[in-house]
Amino acid sequence: MRFFNFHLMATASPQSNLHVVSTPYFPRGNKPLPIFTLRSPYFRTKRKFLNISSTKTKQNSFANSNSASVDGFPSNENEYDNNTNPFEFFRNLVGYIQPALPGGSWWNLSDARQAANTTAKPVTVWLALGRMWDLIGRDKWLVYVAVASLVVAAVSEISMPSILAEAIFSAQRGEAMVFTNSTRLLVLLCVSSGIFSGMRSGCFSIANTTLVNRLRETLYSALVFQEISFFDPEPVGGLTSRLGADCQRLSNVIGNNIHLILRNSLQGAGAFVNLLTLSWPLTLSALVICSLLSLVFSVYGQYQKKAAELTQDLNACANNVAQETLSMMQTVRIYGTEQKELGRYKIWLEKLAFIGIRETVAYGFWNMSFITLYRCTQVLAVLLGGMSIMTGHFSPEQLTKYVLYCEWLIYATWRVVDNLSSLLQSIGATEKVFQLMDLLPGNQFLSEGIKLQRLMGHVQFVNVSFQYPSRIMVPILDHLCLTIEANEVVAIVGLSGSGKSTFVSLLLRLYEPSNGQIFIDGFPLKDLDIRWLREKIGFVGQESHLFRMDIKSNIMYGCSRDVKQEDVEWAAKQAYAHEFILSLPHGYETLVDDNLLSGGQKQRIAIARAILRDPAILVLDEATSALDSESEHYVKGVINAFRNDSTTKRTVIVIAHRLSTIKAVDRIVVIDNGRIIEMGDHAGLVRRGGLYTQLVKRQTESLT
Ligand SMILES: Nc1ncnc2c1ncn2[C@@H]1O[C@H](COP(=O)(O)OP(=O)(O)OP(=O)(O)O)[C@@H](O)[C@H]1O
């Protein structure tokens, strides 16, 4: 256990006694806290304590690594012998224990808070409950039925102790009539409490499942409609953790917490009324204990809430590391970084343990307070009740009822506060969930833009500048002006990082330009209906990804028009994917995912997907990079077909590093540092002797 590096030392001789000294491991800045059992004479204990602690302090480079002493204790043994004041020793001892006392630095969670980088605004219980109530929506009836059943079951249960005592004492007195009626009533109460408890649990569980589903659905729909820039700094693992663990945590709220709080509140109130009818001074004594319990809880509950919120955030961070590592397992294996990745994951696990230990110790304190107070009630009840019997103010039957109801009251108080604590934890866990759910969809989804009758494919960038929101100080495109005519085949080339893919991202409106305007067929891009426009653009990205579905569905992915098997096969033939698809075990029905096909095969499927849409604008962003030379040759054929065949003519924008692919295009645009520096056809640009010539030379040299 990292937080408590217990350091034990025992001397064998019976006279020497056992010294047990523990030096807990403390995070940055916190004082080490020695906890020890002392059975030896004062000085010997102190010396051993110091020796042991100082060694450990050095070993673990704790707070004061340069000294052989621990804060407040002299390092030199002579000093000990001179300093024989036991009060001084105890003062120092208290100084060590103090951090672990309520409010001490040991309980401070700010280290972990910093690591988790929590930004969510706190959510109050009422606000969270209100949101959940809204989410249950049309299924509120389930909650009504559950609450009604809960009331009947709780009243049945709380009536039983009184009738039970009545039955026992009527039997003792030989009152057969009263006894029969009481037992009949008991049977009735047993049946009704059983039936209604079942209904209560069932309805609350269904309401809970419904709530968690809606929560996930709402959160997911909030996420998928965010601008692409939202996802740049937001790690995927963190988001999936919000969708999974955080939403699941809420299942406690309705499924457990709320119903147990309601049920026990009712039972506690019932017990309280019954107690009042028996004796109000005795009831007051029970109430004092309940108030003490509530007081302890209010401190503990707040701490638990903070800890739960942090646990969720740290879980998200751990999840993020795991997701990253597992999705890049090949890279990890090739570079042999398994241990390093394990270390990265362990950092978060240790932070989770840091919180977990404090949560558990806090729970221990809370439980200790509860059990002590609970037992006190019983003792107090017997003591006060017994005295009342002796003075003739109370009958044994009343005392029995009193003891039973006292137990109910204190038990109900415990369940209420315990579930309230769990409720606070769940609410703490949902703060980030609610924050994400409140995100408005990206601007482009909020308004319906113009849908043209037909898209010609004329593209114009006017003075477009752009920086990525995550790197606002780095200009990527700089006052870029470019007009691409309808049906023109244009290639964009340039050095790596010059802004070619960014150009395409702006055309697809994945990001908005910081300056200037983009026009499509003469209409500002931001005035057009973006979904409609994207349907008219075929895009093949640098890395092609496949969804876990069959090949046919992958090719048809996102295609809004009605397509038949022949259309799918035609598109696959155009992309030279038909042959290899037929060689797969189930042809077009073969189930694939991102890992089952080669890079070139995935890219050919992506090209088929783009072609099937019959797009007015086809964008190939380095689509040939993962293709073999033969396929590349055929894809060049596809580009040429689009260029030359009047029936399939369309605007084609190719971003290619392999300059051989683009020799035959209408125009080549050379970009450098976000600016257009050259433009023309292959022969003209080569004659110019600029950057394009250099690029061609480099490629020719690398091939020879
Ligand atoms: N999402 C992003 N957030 C921040 N910066 C980015 C992002 N995507 C790209 N960049 C930066 O923008 C610059 C241009 O990138 P871009 O992908 O457009 O270049 P490119 O010319 O397509 O390069 P390559 O030929 O290597 O694909 C690079 O410096 C890159 O680091």
The ligand as a Gaussian input file, in Angstrom:
#p B3LYP/6-31G(d) Opt

LIG

0 1
 N       -6.710000      19.722000     -34.866000
 C       -5.610000      20.478000     -34.860000
 N       -5.351000      21.284000     -33.831000
 C       -4.242000      22.067000     -33.831000
 N       -3.352000      22.110000     -34.825000
 C       -3.550000      21.327000     -35.899000
 C       -4.688000      20.455000     -35.960000
 N       -4.623000      19.799000     -37.146000
 C       -3.513000      20.234000     -37.769000
 N       -2.873000      21.141000     -37.024000
 C       -1.643000      21.869000     -37.384000
 O       -1.907000      22.625000     -38.559000
 C       -0.790000      22.630000     -39.414000
 C       -1.259000      22.226000     -40.824000
 O       -1.717000      20.910000     -40.760000
 P       -2.319000      20.173000     -42.037000
 O       -2.776000      18.821000     -41.613000
 O       -3.312000      21.048000     -42.685000
 O       -1.022000      20.077000     -42.958000
 P       -0.826000      19.248000     -44.310000
 O       -0.241000      20.195000     -45.296000
 O       -2.070000      18.546000     -44.699000
 O        0.270000      18.232000     -43.828000
 P        0.517000      16.732000     -44.346000
 O        0.911000      16.813000     -45.770000
 O        1.639000      16.260000     -43.481000
 O       -0.741000      15.994000     -44.130000
 C        0.224000      21.694000     -38.840000
 O        1.218000      22.478000     -38.226000
 C       -0.536000      20.917000     -37.771000
 O        0.290000      20.671000     -36.669000

